[in-house]
Amino acid sequence: MNRIAIVATIIMGATGFTACNHSANHEQGNNQGPAPYPVISLKTQKVEISTLYPATLQGEQNIEIRPKVDGFVDKIYVDEGDFVKQGQLLFTISAPQYEESMRNAAAAISSAEADVSTAELQVNKTKPLVEKGIISHYDLESAEYSLKAKRAALAQAKANLNTARINVGYTTINSPVAGVIGSLPYKQGSLVSSTSAQPLTTVSNIQHIYGYFSLNEKQLFDLYKRYSGKTLEEKLRQLPDVELVLADGAVYPEKGRIAAVNGLINSATGSITFRATFPNPVNLIRSGGSANVKIPQTLDTALIIPQQASFEMQGKHFVYVVTPSGKVKNTEIEIVNTTFSQCYVVSGGLHAGDKIVTDGISKLKDGDQIQPQLQTTETEIR
């Protein structure tokens, strides 16, 4: 059950409300008629409640840093938990084979350039001989085709050099975003490759924190009914700011907004996932944590009863309603989860004006005749 925080001050009139912590003993004397029991007459109140939804926390981006080339970890320039800027140097990888490939590619370019020069000389030598009819036009065409092949080989050598340079560039790894460094499973000297099971580290962009929480289908439809708007996006804009209750029970100072919702209902759990976004200017919250998203709600016509006025049986809640004849009737109620205090907010089964027994209900059974004693009190519910 989600926990509900209720803060309200209720001043009851002649048909008032008994204190939630009131305790009394009720004993029925021999042959003295119906025993007296404290009774309250319910009336609607305007209260504010806050529902807590368990949430998992994730940063805006959780980027795995993986090597693109094979080699040994040469140097590690950061430590776990460090905050890094975008473009900051993280690792260097020792991979001399790529530097050798770059040197070989550069040498291949020099050789290809020499071949192109030789082919150009051959074309230039052949042209005047063809013009004078000394050799056939076929010899000129052969020389021109050879020149084209040499130029293509030169272009290929230059492309190989670019590839080699890119691979050498991959031996230096910089952070793609600003964020916090995660764990460092590979230490200096470790052999890594693009197929390694674990990344070198993870950089979490936590300038904003996402709190992911779920509502079941009933809660989702209640949300639809509660707020105006034709579309879900319009309804989300009507939602109030939400709070984040951290693992130690403290309320995070920055308020957030519910900004997104998963488009599908999980068929296994019957729930749908929402996302609340919270600013994280001082990087207090880290990705991977847990918390509770606290959504406030105002109830204009709430019925509030003390918990001690109800009893539970087979997972359901019941109260004793007093009939006009003074008899009690066992009545099932629906509650808006549980509260931090000793009170329940009733969402079904009772109506304004109903009278219920507030204490000593363990001695009652359905149909008992009692002597109702209406209570008048001022109480603060927390």
N, C-alpha and C positions, 0 to 999 in steps of 0.2 A: 504494500500500500504506500502511496505517496503521502508524505507528511504535509500537514496544512498548518500554516502560522496564522493565527487570527488575533487581531488587536481591536477591541471595541469596548466601549463603556455603555452598559445597558442599565437604564433606570426604569424599574418596573412600577406600575401603578397598583391599583387594587388587585389586579390579576397579574402580579409580578412574577419574577424569576428567582428561584432559590440559588444561593451561592453554590458554585461547583464543588467547593470543598466542605460543604455542610455535612455533618454527620449526626445522626440521631438514632436512638434505640426505640423500637416500637414493640410494645408488648400488649397483647389483648387480654384484658382481665376476664375472669370467669363471670359469665352471665352479666356482663356490663355492656353488651351491644357491640356494634362494629368498632374496631380499633381505629384510632386516628392515624392518618398518614399525611405527610407533607405533599402538597400538590401545587403545580404551577399551571397557569393558563398561558398557552403559547401565543406570541404575537411576532409579526415579522420585524426584522431589524436590518439596517444597512450596515454591512460589515465588509472588511477587506481581508481576503485570504490570499495566501501565496502557496502555489503548488511547486514542489521540488521534483525535478526529473533527473535521474542519474545520467551523466554525460561523460563522454570521452573527449579529450582535448587534442587538437592537432593544429600545427602551424599552417600558415597560408601555403607554404611550399615545404616539402620534405624531399630534398634532392639527394639521391645516392651518387656519390663520387666514385666512379669506376675507371680503372686504367683502360686505355685503348690499345696499348702495346704491351708486349711481354718484357719483363725485366725485373730487376731487384729494386726494392725501395731504397733510394739513396739517402734522402733527407726528409724529415718531417718538420714542417715549420710552424705547426700549431699544436695545441693540446686540447684534450677533451673539455668541452664547456666553454671554449674561447668564442668570443664574438668576432666574426670576420667581416670585412667589407667585400663588396662585389669586385672581383678581379684580383683579390689578395692571393699570394702564392701559398699553396698548401703542401704539395709534395713535389719531389723530383725523383725520377726513376732512372736508374742506370741501365742503359740499353745500347752498348757500343755497336751492336750489329746494325742499328739504323744509321749511326754516324758513318759506318763503313759503307753502307749502301749509298749514302749521299755522296761520299767521295768517289765511289765507282760510277755513279750517275754523272758526276761532273766530268770525270775522265771520258766517259762515253760521249758526252757532248763535244768535247774537244776532237775526238776521233771522227764523229759525225760531221763536224764543221769542216775538217780536212777533206773528208770524202766529198762533201758538197763542192768545195773549191776545186777539187780535181775534176769532178763531173762538169763544172762550169767551163773549165779550161778545155775540156774535150769538145764541148758544144761550140765554143768560140773557134776552135781549130778546125772543126768540121764544116762550119758554115761556108767559108770562102772556097773550100775545095769542092763543095757541092755546086756553088754558083759557077765555078769554072768548068764543071762537068768532069772533074778528075775522078770523083767518087759519086756513088749513087745517092739519091735522096733518102734511101733506106738507112744509110749509115748515120745521117743527121737525126732521123727520127729515133734510132736506137740510142744515140747520145742524149737526146732530150728526155727520153723515158728513164734513162739511167740517172739523170739529174733529178727528176721528180722523185725517184725512189730514194736517193740520198737525202733530199730535203725532208721527205717523210720520216726517214730514220732519225734525222736531226730533231724533228718535232717530237718523236717518241722519246728520244733521250732527254729532252727538256722536260717532258711530262714525268718521266721517271725521277728526275731530280726534284721536281715539285712534290711528288709523292714521298720521296725520301725526306725532304725538308719537313713535310707535315708530320711524318712519323717521329722525327726528332723533336718537333714541337710538342707532340703528345707526351714526351718524357717530362715536361713541366706542366703541372696541374694547378690551375687557379680556380678560385671559387666562382661559380656562375651567378651567385646571388649573395646578398648580405644576410647573415644569419648566425646561428649557433652551431658549433661543431659537436657532432655526436661521438660515439665510441670510435676508438682506433684499434681495430682488431689486428692490423698488420704493423709490426715494428720495423725499425730500420734493418735492412738486410733481407727481409722476407721476399720470396719470389711471388710475383703477382702477374696476372694476365687478364685479358678481357673476359675470360670465362671463369674467373674466380668466383666462388660461391658467395662470398661476402664483399660488399663494397669497401673501399678504403676508409670511408667515413660517410656520414650523412650531414648535410647542411640544412638546418631548419630555419626558414624565414618566419619569425614569430612576431613581426610588427603588428599583426592581427592574429588573434587566436580563434579558432572555430570550435564551438562546443556542439557535438553531435548527440542528440537525444531522440527518444522514440515516444510516439503516442499510439495507443491501440485504436481500433476503428471507432469505438464508441467515443473516446476522447476527441478523435478527429472530427466526428460529426457534431459533437458539442461545440467544438471550435467554430465550425461552419455556421452554426445557428447563433452563436454569441456575437459575431461581428458582421457588420454590413459589408456589402460588396458583391459583385456578380461573379468575380473570379477569385481563385485562391490568392493570387498576388494582391488583389485589392483588399482582401481580408487580412493578409499579413501586414499590410501597411497600417491597419487599424490597431494592431497589437501594441500594447505598451512596451516601454523599455524593460528589459529583463536583467536580472542580476545573476552573478556567479558565486555560489557558495563553495569555497575551497575545501580541501580534504581536512583541514584543521577546524572547520566550522566557521572560519572568518569569511566575511562578505568582501569580495573583490571590489575595490573602489570604482572601477570603470564599469559603466552600464553598457549593455549590448542590445543588439536588435536581432530578431529572427528574420533572416534574409533569404533563406532557401529551404526547399523541401524536396525530398526524394520523390520522383514521379511514380514509383511503384510501391505497393504494399507487399511486405515480406510474407509470402504464403506460409512459411514455416512458423512465424511468430504472430502473424496477423497485425503487425505494427508498421508504421511508416516513420521514416527518419527525418528529423528537422535539423537545421543548422543555425545556431546563434553565433553572431560575430561580435567579438569584444576587442577594443583597442588594447595594445600591450606596449605602451610607450617606454617602460623601463625594463622590459624583458623579464618581468617577474614570473610569468607563467611559461612553462616549457612544454613542448610538444610531447604527447604520450601520457600526460597526467590524467587524473580523473577529478570530477567535481559534480556539482548539482546545479542545473539551470533553474532559477527561481522565477516563476511567472506569476505576477500579481493579477488579481481579479477582484472586482467589486460586485458584491451581491446586494441588490437593493431590497430584496424581500426574503431574507434568510431566516430560517428557524433554527435556534440554537438550544441545545439541551445539555445538561450535565451528563458526563459519561456514566456516572453511577446510577442514572435513571434508566439505563438500558442494560440488557444482558445479551450474550451471544450464544447461539445454538446452531450447530451444523453450518458454521460460517456465515450465519445471518444475524442481524441485530433486531431486537424486539424491545418494546416498552409496554407499560400497562397504561392504557387510556381509560380515564374515568368516564363512565356513561352518566347521563342525567339522573339515573336512579341510584347512583352511588356505587355501582358495581364496576369492577375492573375488567378490561378486555385486552387480551394479549394481542399486540399489533406489531407486524413486521414493518421496519423502516429502512430507508436507504440513506446512507450517509456519504458526505463528500470526504472520503478517506478519513484519516485521523488527524488530530491537531496536536500542537505542542502542549496545549493546556489540557485540562480535564473536561473538555467540552467537545461535542459533536455538532457539525453543521448538517442538518437534515435536508435531503434533497427529494424525499418521497415517503409517503405513508402517513404523514401528519399534515394538519392544516392549522392556520391561525385560528385561535379560539379553542383548540383541543386542550383538554386538561390531562396531564400525565403525573403519575406518582414518581417522586424524585428520590426517595430513600426507603430502605427496608423492603425492596422488591423481592428479595430472596425468600421472604415469608409468605409471598402471595402466590395464588394460582388463579387461572382464568375463571372469572365469574364470582370471585370473592366480593362480599359487601364490605365497604370501608367507610370511615368518616373522613371525608376530604377536608384538609386544612390548607386553604390557600396561603401561599407565602408571598411576602412583600419584602424586597431587599434591593440593595444597590451593590453591584458587583463589577469588578474589572476582570475581563477575560484576556489572558495572555497565552 
